[in-house]
């Protein structure tokens, strides 16, 4: 009985580690959002400067 419980716990731990590895392999969304934010700020700045200099 103890052996069965230990084997079950080990299998559960292995499955949890596989799930963690799958999550780690996916790219994070935060850097993508930061890049989009910076690009939008640069676009707004360019639009403002162009409107300031162009008639």
Secondary structure, DSSP 4 states (H G I P E B T S, - for coil): -HHHHHHHHHHHHHHHHHHHHHHHHSPPHHHHHHHHHHHHHHHHHHHHHHHHH--
